Amino acid sequence: MLAAVYPQGRCGDFTQALMELGAVVCVPGACPKCGLCPLRHLCGAFAAGTQAAFPVIPPKKPRRKEDKTVFLLRCGDRIALRRRSENGLLGGLWEFPNVEGHLDSAGAAAWAKEQGICCGEIDRRASKKHIFTHIEWHMDCYLILCAHTAGDFYWVTEQALLKEISLPTAFRKFLGDVLTDLL
């Protein structure tokens, strides 16, 4: 079907010209500039007088909201990290351990126990929001002082966390609020 309108050997130029018309003449959400359009004699909307109704811009989908509880596990000068699954959002990147949903202090302690972590102290530190294009994370964070390194985590020094490990912004935003006593 498109072969009938695309000029042979100049498809790229033609596509670029159409995009330019859409960006300069037939602009979404603006008053159409039909007087400048070299294709107005071919335009069905111009012929019907309905050009102001085009192009149709679909409404934005609302972001999906997700609640998370983030854990800063600290054992001496070591802090626990883990790698995210290779698939999905932030795939393969480092993160602070976290779970879906908002846990209270008792829930955080129960989670730590499941990980084999002997908690000395649990301190709720911060709540943050991080917005991706299609998802909004609402995160609560607990600092848990551990008696020994445990669990299936990668324990890094404070120096490595600050200088060598690249945390995604969603988790890095806890550094100022959660790690102030370490900086």
C-alpha positions in Angstrom: 0.0 0.0 0.0 2.8 2.5 0.9 4.7 1.5 -2.2 2.0 3.3 -4.3 2.9 6.7 -2.7 6.6 6.4 -1.9 8.9 7.5 -4.7 11.3 4.8 -5.8 14.8 5.3 -4.7 13.9 8.3 -2.4 12.0 6.6 0.4 14.3 8.1 3.1 13.9 11.6 1.7 10.1 11.2 1.5 9.9 9.9 5.0 12.0 12.8 6.3 9.8 15.3 4.4 6.6 13.8 6.0 8.2 14.1 9.5 9.2 17.7 8.8 5.6 18.5 7.8 4.4 17.0 11.0 6.9 18.9 13.1 6.4 22.3 11.4 3.1 22.5 9.6 0.7 19.9 10.9 1.8 20.2 14.6 -0.1 18.2 17.3 -2.0 20.4 19.7 -1.4 23.6 17.7 -3.4 25.5 15.0 -2.7 23.8 11.7 -0.9 25.9 9.1 -2.8 24.6 6.0 -1.8 27.7 4.0 1.8 26.6 4.2 1.2 22.9 3.4 2.2 21.7 0.0 0.0 18.7 0.4 -3.3 20.4 1.4 -4.9 19.5 -2.0 -4.4 15.8 -1.0 -5.5 16.2 2.6 -8.9 14.7 3.5 -9.1 16.7 6.7 -8.5 20.0 4.9 -11.2 19.1 2.3 -13.7 18.2 5.0 -12.8 21.3 7.1 -11.9 19.1 10.1 -8.1 19.7 10.2 -8.3 21.2 13.7 -9.3 17.8 15.0 -6.1 16.1 13.8 -3.8 14.6 14.6 -5.5 12.8 17.4 -3.3 12.6 20.5 -4.2 9.7 22.7 -4.4 10.4 26.5 -1.4 9.5 28.5 -1.7 6.3 30.5 -1.4 6.9 34.2 1.9 5.6 35.7 1.6 2.3 37.6 2.4 2.9 41.3 4.5 0.4 43.2 5.3 0.4 46.9 8.7 -0.9 48.0 10.6 -1.3 51.2 14.4 -0.8 50.8 16.9 -2.1 53.3 20.3 -0.6 54.1 22.1 -3.5 55.7 25.2 -2.4 57.5 27.8 -4.6 59.2 30.7 -2.5 60.5 31.9 -0.7 57.4 30.2 -3.1 55.0 26.9 -2.5 53.2 24.8 -5.1 51.5 24.0 -4.8 47.8 22.6 -7.2 45.3 22.2 -7.4 41.5 18.8 -7.0 39.9 17.6 -9.7 37.6 19.0 -9.3 34.0 15.4 -8.9 32.8 13.0 -6.0 33.4 13.4 -2.6 34.8 17.0 -1.7 35.8 18.1 -5.2 34.6 21.5 -6.3 35.9 22.2 -3.2 37.9 23.2 -2.9 41.6 20.5 -2.2 44.2 20.0 -2.1 47.9 18.0 -5.2 48.9 14.3 -4.4 48.7 10.8 -6.1 48.7 7.5 -5.2 47.3 5.1 -3.3 49.6 5.6 -1.1 52.6 6.7 -3.0 55.7 6.5 -1.8 59.3 9.4 -2.3 61.7 8.2 -5.7 62.7 7.9 -6.7 59.0 11.4 -5.4 58.4 12.7 -7.5 61.3 10.9 -10.6 60.1 12.4 -10.1 56.6 15.9 -9.7 58.1 15.5 -12.9 60.1 14.4 -14.8 56.9 17.7 -13.6 55.3 19.7 -15.0 58.2 20.5 -11.5 59.5 20.9 -11.0 63.2 19.6 -7.5 63.8 21.1 -5.2 66.4 19.1 -2.2 65.5 16.4 -1.3 63.0 15.9 2.3 62.2 13.4 3.7 59.7 15.3 6.3 57.8 13.6 7.8 54.8 10.7 7.7 52.3 11.4 8.6 48.7 9.6 8.6 45.4 11.2 7.8 42.1 9.4 8.3 38.8 10.2 6.4 35.7 8.3 7.1 32.5 5.7 4.4 33.2 6.2 3.4 36.8 6.3 5.4 40.1 8.1 3.8 43.1 7.1 4.9 46.6 9.9 3.6 48.8 10.4 3.4 52.5 13.9 2.6 53.8 15.2 0.9 56.9 18.8 1.0 58.2 19.5 -2.4 59.8 22.7 -2.8 61.8 23.8 -6.5 61.4 25.9 -8.5 63.8 27.6 -10.4 60.9 27.4 -10.4 57.1 24.8 -12.9 56.0 22.3 -13.6 53.2 22.9 -13.8 49.5 24.3 -10.3 49.3 27.4 -8.6 48.0 29.0 -6.8 51.0 30.9 -3.7 50.0 32.9 -1.1 51.9 31.5 2.4 52.4 34.4 3.6 50.1 33.5 1.2 47.3 29.8 2.1 47.6 30.6 5.8 47.2 33.4 5.6 44.7 33.2 2.3 42.7 29.6 1.0 42.7 27.2 2.6 40.3 23.7 2.6 41.8 20.7 3.6 39.8 19.3 6.9 40.8 16.2 5.3 42.3 18.5 3.8 45.0 21.3 6.4 45.0 18.8 9.0 46.3 19.0 7.2 49.6 22.7 8.0 50.0 22.1 11.5 51.3 19.3 10.6 53.7 20.4 7.1 54.8 24.2 7.2 54.7 24.7 10.7 56.2 26.4 9.1 59.2 28.8 7.3 56.9 29.9 10.2 54.7 
